[in-house]
Amino acid sequence: MKKIAFLLIAMGLSYHTLQAQKTTQTENIFLITVDGLRWQEIFLGADSLFVDDTGMIEKQGSLLEAFWDPNPLKRRQMLMPFTWSILAKQGQLHGNRAFGNHVDMRNNMLFSYPGYNEILTGVPDDERINSNSKTNNPNTTLLEHLQGLPDFKGKVLAFGSWDVFPYIVNEDRSGIPVNAGFDRAKGPHLSESERIINSLQQEIRGPWEGVRLDPFTHHYALEAVKRQAPKVVFIAYGEPDDWAHDNRYDEYLHSIKQFDAYLMELWDYIQSTPAYQDKTTMIVTTDHGRGIDKSTWTGHGSGIPRSREAWIAAIGPDSQALGEVKEAGQLYPAMIARTVFQLLGLTYPNEQADTAIAEILP
């Protein structure tokens, strides 16, 4: 907070002066990430190299029946109906490389902790953030910067399926409550739904150590939003990456479709709630790409081609309704941090951070 105040004074501005000069309609931010979801599925739907009629999910029908059509425009609609109906009509999607529209990670590690650090701070840090170990982030995230401002103090929440997020957000230093991994909802005023989710999470552990299933992350987040009405919410879903690492393209696709349904539920709540309606921007992205053939699609990192490739989507009162952007261009998830601050009428305090995304601003 002291660093932010010093910067504003040096600029001859105060926090309240900046707020008085605010020209955007955005008052709240929902920043959503989904781990390891490739742009190919976003813009082309199920990949013909991997989807087949194996019958691995007989009770729900075959993969071909659920996700396949020769037309990629229909395939992507089958996979992500909310994204390609509401978000594509009212918001914008960047990263379809078929049109020369590129979104790339700036860090050279190309796995999760470095990716999330880049998204949340606006600056890659390959020297210090070069593993997925549970070490507190030495960098200050956009969430922590906001937590230090009077209008956002106590109104920033974070949720994640991966149990490393308390360290990425640096919960100890920032004071931001992070519900991640197998954390349960805490506090004296839990809703009945939160108590039920707590109980179910103890009974349904999921297949991975350190990563819970996304339904728990989503419903913990949604219930907390309903009860606490935060101004800034960070939600990090994780299933697509873990199913991909397990070489389960069937579950990978189903987790993507469920993720799309979660986006719809969040946006429906935002637009039906007076505290959020028409004054909330939702930004969605991923932390890295992954391989594109059968030998590499399960992995990512500096040794896997195409791991740098990402995508960004946004919808909100200040963002142009561009739909699928088909013009050549170059964006980076590192640009999100400064974009968030400018949407809120603030100056991002880290001068080293990437520039803002002009298309998401008015």
VOKE-820954 format. One line per field, with one value per residue (C-alpha): residue number from 1; residue in three letters; x, y, z. Coordinates in steps of 0.2 Angstrom, whole numbers, plus 5000, padded with zeros to 4 digits. Layout:
<pts>
k: (NUM, ...)
r: (ALA, ...)
east: (X, ...)
north: (Y, ...)
up: (Z, ...)
</pts>
This chain:
<pts>
k: (1, 2, 3, 4, 5, 6, 7, 8, 9, 10, 11, 12, 13, 14, 15, 16, 17, 18, 19, 20, 21, 22, 23, 24, 25, 26, 27, 28, 29, 30, 31, 32, 33, 34, 35, 36, 37, 38, 39, 40, 41, 42, 43, 44, 45, 46, 47, 48, 49, 50, 51, 52, 53, 54, 55, 56, 57, 58, 59, 60, 61, 62, 63, 64, 65, 66, 67, 68, 69, 70, 71, 72, 73, 74, 75, 76, 77, 78, 79, 80, 81, 82, 83, 84, 85, 86, 87, 88, 89, 90, 91, 92, 93, 94, 95, 96, 97, 98, 99, 100, 101, 102, 103, 104, 105, 106, 107, 108, 109, 110, 111, 112, 113, 114, 115, 116, 117, 118, 119, 120, 121, 122, 123, 124, 125, 126, 127, 128, 129, 130, 131, 132, 133, 134, 135, 136, 137, 138, 139, 140, 141, 142, 143, 144, 145, 146, 147, 148, 149, 150, 151, 152, 153, 154, 155, 156, 157, 158, 159, 160, 161, 162, 163, 164, 165, 166, 167, 168, 169, 170, 171, 172, 173, 174, 175, 176, 177, 178, 179, 180, 181, 182, 183, 184, 185, 186, 187, 188, 189, 190, 191, 192, 193, 194, 195, 196, 197, 198, 199, 200, 201, 202, 203, 204, 205, 206, 207, 208, 209, 210, 211, 212, 213, 214, 215, 216, 217, 218, 219, 220, 221, 222, 223, 224, 225, 226, 227, 228, 229, 230, 231, 232, 233, 234, 235, 236, 237, 238, 239, 240, 241, 242, 243, 244, 245, 246, 247, 248, 249, 250, 251, 252, 253, 254, 255, 256, 257, 258, 259, 260, 261, 262, 263, 264, 265, 266, 267, 268, 269, 270, 271, 272, 273, 274, 275, 276, 277, 278, 279, 280, 281, 282, 283, 284, 285, 286, 287, 288, 289, 290, 291, 292, 293, 294, 295, 296, 297, 298, 299, 300, 301, 302, 303, 304, 305, 306, 307, 308, 309, 310, 311, 312, 313, 314, 315, 316, 317, 318, 319, 320, 321, 322, 323, 324, 325, 326, 327, 328, 329, 330, 331, 332, 333, 334, 335, 336, 337, 338, 339, 340, 341, 342, 343, 344, 345, 346, 347, 348, 349, 350, 351, 352, 353, 354, 355, 356, 357, 358, 359, 360, 361, 362)
r: (MET, LYS, LYS, ILE, ALA, PHE, LEU, LEU, ILE, ALA, MET, GLY, LEU, SER, TYR, HIS, THR, LEU, GLN, ALA, GLN, LYS, THR, THR, GLN, THR, GLU, ASN, ILE, PHE, LEU, ILE, THR, VAL, ASP, GLY, LEU, ARG, TRP, GLN, GLU, ILE, PHE, LEU, GLY, ALA, ASP, SER, LEU, PHE, VAL, ASP, ASP, THR, GLY, MET, ILE, GLU, LYS, GLN, GLY, SER, LEU, LEU, GLU, ALA, PHE, TRP, ASP, PRO, ASN, PRO, LEU, LYS, ARG, ARG, GLN, MET, LEU, MET, PRO, PHE, THR, TRP, SER, ILE, LEU, ALA, LYS, GLN, GLY, GLN, LEU, HIS, GLY, ASN, ARG, ALA, PHE, GLY, ASN, HIS, VAL, ASP, MET, ARG, ASN, ASN, MET, LEU, PHE, SER, TYR, PRO, GLY, TYR, ASN, GLU, ILE, LEU, THR, GLY, VAL, PRO, ASP, ASP, GLU, ARG, ILE, ASN, SER, ASN, SER, LYS, THR, ASN, ASN, PRO, ASN, THR, THR, LEU, LEU, GLU, HIS, LEU, GLN, GLY, LEU, PRO, ASP, PHE, LYS, GLY, LYS, VAL, LEU, ALA, PHE, GLY, SER, TRP, ASP, VAL, PHE, PRO, TYR, ILE, VAL, ASN, GLU, ASP, ARG, SER, GLY, ILE, PRO, VAL, ASN, ALA, GLY, PHE, ASP, ARG, ALA, LYS, GLY, PRO, HIS, LEU, SER, GLU, SER, GLU, ARG, ILE, ILE, ASN, SER, LEU, GLN, GLN, GLU, ILE, ARG, GLY, PRO, TRP, GLU, GLY, VAL, ARG, LEU, ASP, PRO, PHE, THR, HIS, HIS, TYR, ALA, LEU, GLU, ALA, VAL, LYS, ARG, GLN, ALA, PRO, LYS, VAL, VAL, PHE, ILE, ALA, TYR, GLY, GLU, PRO, ASP, ASP, TRP, ALA, HIS, ASP, ASN, ARG, TYR, ASP, GLU, TYR, LEU, HIS, SER, ILE, LYS, GLN, PHE, ASP, ALA, TYR, LEU, MET, GLU, LEU, TRP, ASP, TYR, ILE, GLN, SER, THR, PRO, ALA, TYR, GLN, ASP, LYS, THR, THR, MET, ILE, VAL, THR, THR, ASP, HIS, GLY, ARG, GLY, ILE, ASP, LYS, SER, THR, TRP, THR, GLY, HIS, GLY, SER, GLY, ILE, PRO, ARG, SER, ARG, GLU, ALA, TRP, ILE, ALA, ALA, ILE, GLY, PRO, ASP, SER, GLN, ALA, LEU, GLY, GLU, VAL, LYS, GLU, ALA, GLY, GLN, LEU, TYR, PRO, ALA, MET, ILE, ALA, ARG, THR, VAL, PHE, GLN, LEU, LEU, GLY, LEU, THR, TYR, PRO, ASN, GLU, GLN, ALA, ASP, THR, ALA, ILE, ALA, GLU, ILE, LEU, PRO)
east: (5000, 5014, 5022, 5006, 5003, 5021, 5019, 5003, 5010, 5025, 5013, 5004, 4989, 4979, 4969, 4953, 4958, 4960, 4943, 4935, 4943, 4936, 4928, 4925, 4909, 4918, 4917, 4920, 4932, 4930, 4947, 4945, 4959, 4958, 4974, 4981, 4966, 4973, 4967, 4963, 4948, 4942, 4941, 4940, 4931, 4936, 4953, 4951, 4968, 4961, 4943, 4936, 4921, 4930, 4915, 4925, 4910, 4895, 4883, 4885, 4886, 4901, 4914, 4909, 4890, 4894, 4908, 4911, 4905, 4915, 4912, 4923, 4911, 4898, 4911, 4916, 4898, 4895, 4910, 4907, 4889, 4890, 4907, 4900, 4883, 4884, 4902, 4906, 4891, 4893, 4911, 4928, 4939, 4958, 4970, 4963, 4980, 4971, 4968, 4985, 4978, 4991, 4991, 5007, 5015, 5030, 5039, 5050, 5046, 5028, 5021, 5009, 5017, 5027, 5011, 5000, 5013, 5014, 4995, 4993, 5008, 5010, 5028, 5037, 5050, 5060, 5074, 5064, 5048, 5055, 5046, 5029, 5035, 5026, 5036, 5028, 5028, 5041, 5031, 5016, 5000, 4987, 4976, 4987, 4989, 4970, 4969, 4980, 4968, 4954, 4939, 4945, 4952, 4943, 4934, 4946, 4944, 4953, 4949, 4959, 4958, 4977, 4984, 4999, 4988, 4990, 5008, 5006, 4994, 5005, 4991, 5002, 5008, 4993, 4980, 4969, 4959, 4963, 4952, 4962, 4967, 4957, 4953, 4936, 4925, 4928, 4920, 4905, 4892, 4893, 4878, 4870, 4877, 4895, 4893, 4886, 4901, 4913, 4906, 4906, 4924, 4929, 4920, 4925, 4944, 4946, 4961, 4975, 4985, 4985, 4972, 4953, 4939, 4933, 4915, 4921, 4931, 4917, 4904, 4915, 4918, 4900, 4893, 4906, 4902, 4883, 4887, 4901, 4899, 4917, 4923, 4937, 4936, 4950, 4944, 4957, 4950, 4962, 4954, 4958, 4977, 4976, 4965, 4977, 4992, 4983, 4980, 4962, 4955, 4937, 4938, 4948, 4933, 4920, 4930, 4930, 4911, 4909, 4920, 4910, 4894, 4903, 4906, 4888, 4883, 4895, 4889, 4871, 4873, 4883, 4870, 4855, 4863, 4861, 4878, 4886, 4875, 4882, 4897, 4907, 4920, 4925, 4941, 4946, 4963, 4974, 4992, 5000, 4997, 5002, 5008, 4998, 5001, 4998, 5016, 5016, 4998, 4998, 5013, 5019, 5035, 5050, 5053, 5036, 5032, 5017, 5017, 5018, 5001, 4987, 4970, 4961, 4942, 4933, 4915, 4909, 4902, 4918, 4924, 4919, 4908, 4921, 4917, 4930, 4944, 4950, 4962, 4981, 4987, 4998, 4992, 5000, 4991, 5004, 4994, 4979, 4986, 4987, 4970, 4961, 4968, 4963, 4946, 4944, 4950, 4967, 4986, 4995, 5009, 5022, 5030, 5038, 5021, 5015, 5004, 4985, 4974, 4966, 4951, 4945, 4945, 4932)
north: (5000, 5012, 5009, 5012, 5028, 5034, 5031, 5041, 5055, 5056, 5057, 5072, 5061, 5053, 5037, 5048, 5059, 5044, 5038, 5055, 5054, 5037, 5036, 5017, 5008, 4993, 4992, 4974, 4961, 4942, 4935, 4917, 4905, 4887, 4877, 4871, 4873, 4874, 4888, 4874, 4867, 4885, 4890, 4873, 4861, 4843, 4839, 4826, 4818, 4813, 4811, 4794, 4783, 4772, 4771, 4775, 4785, 4774, 4780, 4798, 4792, 4792, 4806, 4807, 4809, 4822, 4832, 4829, 4837, 4840, 4858, 4866, 4880, 4868, 4858, 4872, 4877, 4859, 4860, 4877, 4883, 4898, 4904, 4904, 4911, 4924, 4928, 4928, 4940, 4952, 4951, 4946, 4931, 4933, 4919, 4911, 4909, 4904, 4922, 4928, 4933, 4928, 4927, 4921, 4918, 4929, 4918, 4904, 4890, 4887, 4878, 4883, 4894, 4904, 4907, 4912, 4924, 4932, 4934, 4940, 4952, 4957, 4953, 4936, 4931, 4916, 4919, 4917, 4908, 4893, 4878, 4873, 4871, 4878, 4894, 4911, 4922, 4936, 4947, 4957, 4952, 4963, 4955, 4961, 4978, 4980, 4973, 4987, 5000, 5007, 5003, 4985, 4980, 4964, 4963, 4952, 4933, 4919, 4901, 4887, 4869, 4868, 4868, 4880, 4895, 4901, 4903, 4911, 4924, 4924, 4923, 4925, 4942, 4949, 4944, 4938, 4923, 4909, 4893, 4881, 4862, 4853, 4869, 4870, 4885, 4893, 4905, 4907, 4912, 4898, 4895, 4878, 4875, 4878, 4866, 4853, 4856, 4855, 4838, 4831, 4837, 4826, 4811, 4814, 4816, 4815, 4806, 4819, 4823, 4842, 4846, 4844, 4842, 4859, 4857, 4861, 4876, 4883, 4881, 4887, 4902, 4905, 4903, 4915, 4928, 4927, 4928, 4941, 4951, 4954, 4967, 4957, 4938, 4926, 4908, 4896, 4880, 4865, 4849, 4851, 4851, 4836, 4826, 4830, 4824, 4808, 4806, 4806, 4816, 4811, 4818, 4833, 4837, 4835, 4846, 4860, 4859, 4859, 4874, 4883, 4879, 4887, 4903, 4904, 4902, 4915, 4927, 4924, 4928, 4944, 4950, 4946, 4954, 4973, 4974, 4967, 4970, 4980, 4986, 4970, 4964, 4945, 4941, 4923, 4915, 4901, 4899, 4890, 4880, 4862, 4850, 4847, 4828, 4812, 4811, 4829, 4835, 4828, 4839, 4857, 4867, 4874, 4857, 4855, 4865, 4876, 4877, 4896, 4898, 4905, 4914, 4928, 4932, 4946, 4952, 4968, 4985, 4993, 4980, 4981, 4967, 4961, 4943, 4931, 4943, 4939, 4953, 4949, 4955, 4950, 4950, 4943, 4937, 4948, 4962, 4958, 4965, 4983, 4981, 4976, 4992, 5003, 4996, 5001, 5018, 5015, 5016, 4999, 5002, 4991, 5001, 4985, 4977, 4974, 4987, 4986, 4977, 4992, 4981, 4977, 4996, 5008)
up: (5000, 5004, 4987, 4978, 4988, 4985, 4966, 4966, 4975, 4963, 4949, 4958, 4960, 4974, 4974, 4976, 4962, 4951, 4956, 4952, 4935, 4931, 4914, 4914, 4919, 4926, 4945, 4948, 4940, 4938, 4932, 4926, 4921, 4915, 4916, 4899, 4888, 4870, 4858, 4846, 4856, 4859, 4841, 4832, 4844, 4846, 4837, 4824, 4829, 4846, 4846, 4841, 4845, 4858, 4869, 4885, 4891, 4885, 4898, 4891, 4873, 4861, 4859, 4841, 4845, 4859, 4851, 4833, 4817, 4801, 4802, 4815, 4818, 4823, 4833, 4844, 4847, 4853, 4865, 4872, 4868, 4880, 4873, 4855, 4859, 4872, 4874, 4856, 4852, 4867, 4870, 4861, 4859, 4854, 4849, 4833, 4824, 4808, 4806, 4812, 4828, 4841, 4860, 4868, 4885, 4888, 4901, 4894, 4907, 4899, 4914, 4927, 4941, 4929, 4919, 4933, 4940, 4923, 4922, 4939, 4940, 4921, 4921, 4918, 4931, 4924, 4936, 4952, 4946, 4937, 4946, 4952, 4970, 4985, 4988, 4991, 4976, 4979, 4966, 4970, 4961, 4954, 4968, 4981, 4974, 4974, 4992, 4998, 4991, 5002, 4991, 4988, 5006, 5011, 4994, 4985, 4984, 4976, 4972, 4963, 4960, 4962, 4980, 4975, 4973, 4991, 4987, 4970, 4977, 4993, 5005, 5020, 5014, 5004, 5017, 5002, 5007, 4995, 4994, 4984, 4983, 4996, 5007, 5014, 5016, 5033, 5045, 5056, 5043, 5030, 5019, 5020, 5002, 5008, 5022, 5010, 4998, 5013, 5017, 4999, 4996, 5011, 5002, 4984, 4983, 4964, 4955, 4958, 4973, 4976, 4963, 4967, 4954, 4947, 4953, 4971, 4966, 4956, 4969, 4983, 4973, 4968, 4985, 4992, 4979, 4984, 5002, 5002, 4986, 4983, 4970, 4963, 4961, 4954, 4950, 4943, 4936, 4933, 4926, 4907, 4911, 4922, 4911, 4897, 4907, 4910, 4891, 4893, 4878, 4882, 4900, 4893, 4882, 4895, 4907, 4894, 4891, 4910, 4911, 4898, 4908, 4924, 4914, 4909, 4927, 4933, 4919, 4922, 4941, 4937, 4925, 4937, 4952, 4955, 4963, 4947, 4933, 4919, 4929, 4929, 4917, 4915, 4908, 4904, 4899, 4901, 4908, 4894, 4878, 4874, 4861, 4845, 4840, 4849, 4856, 4864, 4867, 4885, 4889, 4889, 4893, 4885, 4876, 4869, 4853, 4853, 4873, 4871, 4862, 4872, 4871, 4879, 4880, 4888, 4891, 4900, 4899, 4893, 4881, 4862, 4856, 4843, 4844, 4836, 4832, 4814, 4811, 4813, 4830, 4845, 4863, 4879, 4895, 4904, 4897, 4909, 4925, 4918, 4909, 4925, 4933, 4919, 4918, 4937, 4933, 4941, 4937, 4938, 4950, 4942, 4929, 4922, 4918, 4900, 4892, 4893, 4880, 4870, 4864, 4881, 4886, 4880)
</pts>
